Amino acid sequence: MKKLTLTLFAAMVAVFYSCEVEPAGTDNLDSIDGKGKLKEKVVEEEICEISLFPDLPAVVNACTTAKGVDANDAYFDLTISDTSLAGDYSAWCVDQDASLEAGECFEAEIYSSYEELPIGAFEKPENFDLVNWLFNQNIIGQASSGGDPYTFGDFQRAIWYLIDDSNCVQCLYLGDWDDDRALELVDLALANGEGYEPGEGDKLAVILIPTNGRQSLFIPYTLECPSSGGCETAYARGNDGNNCFMDNGFSKWGWSIGPLSEGTDESYEIYAAAGQCDINKGELVGTVEVEYADGSVTVTYNIDSSYTVSETHTYAGNDMFPLGKNGKPTVAPGQFTIEEGLSGDIYVIAHAVVCD
């Protein structure tokens, strides 16, 4: 076993996806587009599983660099400065209830548009399958029924119809747009996009929700099959299995261990890829030892030697979950800390990224 001892870490979480390549059977299909969250596509005698929950960071830092007609055929030009998503993007607004201007920088939580989203974040989150379908039609520049091309403004207005309430409080940024063309796009999405799931090479709408309450956006993320192997997120689980993140209002899986009393010296199992907190879906990759004495917490990760550890993040405090920069409970590992001078019962969250 490999042993890693820590007292304080601060980085970011990744939500993982799986992709495996194996020989295809004799009954090869061009594609299998079922209702499940894994898409299989047979290409040159190989089966590739595409997940709608790819390996995304939990939090990024981003800046808008242009808006409206000043952007590159999008509502925003956006730059992400860190994590695996670092780069320049065309971004789209999904929330007119807040505002965001060009030149603003912010921290944002990251979500796949197919996962369970924070309650109340969007008026019609059930329509993100329609948005993803429309997103993958490369509709901007194509001719509408009236002959005029669809514009970025038409596309943005259609998104607001589908996801947000229908009032157009920010339409002055849409440039050359037409409500009839936008409604045509809505009708196309309603007619063709129900239950849509992007496949290999398609774009997944990845949502950014700023932690400072500013306007939520989405950006394109191209779905690809990675090479074999890779990294997965892992969490330590309390012996009773209670305190799953998802049972406490969060959309991501993982566990908070506790309450633990002074004098605790216990070992807990660490599971990787246990989506929905279902350990039958995951893999036991090691243990974590938690010692709480004299107001101090020591956490030791014992990861099986078949894995390497690329990240660890640990929280210890009196609340079941730490508070984020917005003052609300969070399970973003980048905001995990071990509090000092603890007393009374505490909770511990132990997160790792393990690679094979």
PyMOL commands that set and color helices and strands:
alter all, ss='L'
color gray80, all
select helices_A, chain A and resi 68-70+125-135+152-163+171-173+179-192+245-248+275-277+333-335
alter helices_A, ss='H'
color red, helices_A
select strands_A, chain A and resi 2-6+14-15+21-23+38-43+46-51+56-57+59-67+76-80+87-93+105-112+203-210+217-222+231-237+257-260+265-272+283-293+296-303+308-317+346-355
alter strands_A, ss='S'
color yellow, strands_A
deselect
rebuild
show_as cartoon
